[in-house]
Each structure stands twice: as C-alpha cells, then as structure tokens.
Amino acid sequence: MPDATIIPLGPKVVEAMNLLVKNGDIKEEKVLSGLPHPSGANAERIKYFLGQKPRSDLSNKVNPDFLDRARESISGKIEVLLTSA
C-alpha cells in the first residue's frame, strides 16, 4: 500500500514505523506520528492534544512540548497530503 497514510498509536508502533522510514520502505511524510494512544490512561494527553484542556491544568505526567510538536508536525503533514491529493 504505497499510498497509505499511517497513524501509529503507541511508542512501539512509532518505533517500528521509524525503522521502516529509515530503511526506505515507507515515506516519512506518510507517517503521522505523535497522536496520543486512545486509551483511558491517556485521557489527559488526548484532551490537551485536542485543545480541550489548558497547559496550566496539566499534571506533571504530561509532556506538553512533545504534544505541541506532534500536533504541529501532524498538521503540516495533513496539509501537504491534502494539497497533493
């Protein structure tokens, strides 16, 4: 599926996708890494990622800088994918 867009959920899947990108098996721009895994344990991260929880209300278990970078990267990739479709 050379035209597939991949949304890896979880650090191990992201790691596997990064290896495939490094090996040239898939294109980096087709991998939308950084979405929080949709489990109950990630509810706070998901709410922040979606803009439903302010940074000031986050617990120390959340890395908002990582989530901000991921959201920015994903948004940019989606924009490119939409314009090239």
Contacts in CASP RR format, 6 or more apart in sequence:
PFRMAT RR
TARGET T0000
AUTHOR 0000-0000-0000
METHOD contacts of the structure
MODEL  1
MPDATIIPLGPKVVEAMNLLVKNGDIKEEKVLSGLPHPSGANAERIKYFL
GQKPRSDLSNKVNPDFLDRARESISGKIEVLLTSA
3 30 0 8 1.000
4 30 0 8 1.000
5 30 0 8 1.000
5 31 0 8 1.000
5 32 0 8 1.000
5 81 0 8 1.000
6 17 0 8 1.000
6 26 0 8 1.000
6 30 0 8 1.000
6 31 0 8 1.000
6 32 0 8 1.000
7 32 0 8 1.000
7 35 0 8 1.000
8 14 0 8 1.000
8 16 0 8 1.000
8 17 0 8 1.000
8 31 0 8 1.000
8 32 0 8 1.000
8 33 0 8 1.000
8 34 0 8 1.000
9 35 0 8 1.000
9 37 0 8 1.000
9 38 0 8 1.000
10 37 0 8 1.000
14 33 0 8 1.000
14 34 0 8 1.000
17 26 0 8 1.000
17 31 0 8 1.000
17 33 0 8 1.000
18 31 0 8 1.000
18 33 0 8 1.000
20 26 0 8 1.000
21 27 0 8 1.000
21 28 0 8 1.000
21 31 0 8 1.000
29 77 0 8 1.000
29 80 0 8 1.000
29 81 0 8 1.000
30 81 0 8 1.000
32 74 0 8 1.000
32 77 0 8 1.000
32 78 0 8 1.000
33 70 0 8 1.000
33 73 0 8 1.000
33 74 0 8 1.000
34 66 0 8 1.000
34 67 0 8 1.000
34 70 0 8 1.000
34 73 0 8 1.000
34 74 0 8 1.000
35 49 0 8 1.000
35 70 0 8 1.000
35 74 0 8 1.000
36 42 0 8 1.000
36 45 0 8 1.000
36 46 0 8 1.000
36 49 0 8 1.000
36 67 0 8 1.000
38 46 0 8 1.000
44 53 0 8 1.000
44 58 0 8 1.000
44 59 0 8 1.000
44 61 0 8 1.000
44 62 0 8 1.000
45 62 0 8 1.000
45 67 0 8 1.000
47 53 0 8 1.000
48 55 0 8 1.000
48 58 0 8 1.000
48 62 0 8 1.000
48 64 0 8 1.000
48 67 0 8 1.000
49 67 0 8 1.000
49 70 0 8 1.000
49 71 0 8 1.000
55 64 0 8 1.000
58 64 0 8 1.000
END
